[in-house]
Amino acid sequence: VSMLDQTSADQHDERIVDEILQEPFKKFEKSQKSLDDMQARMSRASGDELDKLVNKYSEALEKFINDGGYDVEQNINYVVNGLKISAFRKQNYSSLSGGEKTLVQFAKILLNSPDVLLLDEPTNHLDIERIEWLEDYLQKFKGAVVVVSHDRYFLDRIAKRVIDIEDNGEKYEGNYSYFVKEKEEKELREFEQYKNEQKKLEQLK
């Protein structure tokens, strides 16, 4: 689970921005070192030992590739360019403005590739181009996204299902505008039903 909240910019960090963006990929450092070690051992081995090392190396390399070990820089560039923060990748995080810090934290949680993404007012510090990029990113996102937002146009473009917590968790398969329309019609139907029931009660009395 990764979360963007409105206090993320208050975090104190003396590292440069690039180091922060590399953090989600620390898991690959150990794998890369293991691959390098095996390569060194293969250069000295022969016979059965070499065959075993080659098989082990092939399996480890395949897993490294499938997990995205060679896509780190490409993934970082995609998010950095989308959020337009490439200009301060080499800057110290503490020297950035509040809005810039929030963008860096936003980039970091997207690079975490979480199963669940919790976003508190994600469009607050974004211009139109960034919002459009984020909409496209979230539409392709494979996990679940929970959003708190006052931007109904943003919700219309990214929401595929609305769960109405107020109404016992009823699901609406559509975007925010669809939900508002369907809920209004449902409430009208329920009100009509209530009026009919009241009439029947009066008749029975």
Secondary structure as the mmCIF struct_conf table of DSSP 4:
data_model
#
loop_
_struct_conf.conf_type_id
_struct_conf.id
_struct_conf.beg_label_comp_id
_struct_conf.beg_label_asym_id
_struct_conf.beg_label_seq_id
_struct_conf.end_label_comp_id
_struct_conf.end_label_asym_id
_struct_conf.end_label_seq_id
STRN STRN1 SER A 2 LEU A 4
TURN_TY1_P TURN_TY1_P1 GLN A 6 THR A 7
HELX_RH_3T_P HELX_RH_3T_P1 SER A 8 ASP A 10
BEND BEND1 ARG A 15 ARG A 15
STRN STRN2 ILE A 16 ILE A 16
HELX_RH_AL_P HELX_RH_AL_P1 VAL A 17 GLN A 22
HELX_RH_3T_P HELX_RH_3T_P2 GLU A 23 PHE A 25
TURN_TY1_P TURN_TY1_P2 LYS A 26 LYS A 26
HELX_RH_AL_P HELX_RH_AL_P2 LYS A 27 ARG A 44
HELX_RH_AL_P HELX_RH_AL_P3 GLY A 47 ASN A 66
TURN_TY1_P TURN_TY1_P3 ASP A 67 TYR A 70
HELX_RH_AL_P HELX_RH_AL_P4 VAL A 72 GLY A 82
TURN_TY1_P TURN_TY1_P4 LEU A 83 LYS A 84
HELX_RH_3T_P HELX_RH_3T_P3 SER A 86 PHE A 88
TURN_TY1_P TURN_TY1_P5 ARG A 89 LYS A 90
BEND BEND2 GLN A 91 GLN A 91
STRN STRN3 ASN A 92 ASN A 92
HELX_RH_3T_P HELX_RH_3T_P4 TYR A 93 SER A 95
BEND BEND3 LEU A 96 LEU A 96
HELX_RH_AL_P HELX_RH_AL_P5 GLY A 98 LEU A 111
TURN_TY1_P TURN_TY1_P6 ASN A 112 ASN A 112
BEND BEND4 ASP A 115 ASP A 115
STRN STRN4 VAL A 116 ASP A 120
BEND BEND5 GLU A 121 GLU A 121
TURN_TY1_P TURN_TY1_P7 PRO A 122 HIS A 125
HELX_RH_AL_P HELX_RH_AL_P6 ILE A 128 LYS A 140
BEND BEND6 GLY A 143 GLY A 143
STRN STRN5 ALA A 144 VAL A 148
BEND BEND7 HIS A 150 HIS A 150
HELX_RH_AL_P HELX_RH_AL_P7 ARG A 152 ILE A 158
BEND BEND8 LYS A 160 LYS A 160
STRN STRN6 VAL A 162 ASP A 164
HELX_RH_3T_P HELX_RH_3T_P5 ILE A 165 ASP A 167
TURN_TY1_P TURN_TY1_P8 ASN A 168 GLY A 169
STRN STRN7 GLU A 170 TYR A 172
BEND BEND9 GLU A 173 GLY A 174
HELX_RH_AL_P HELX_RH_AL_P8 TYR A 176 LEU A 204
#
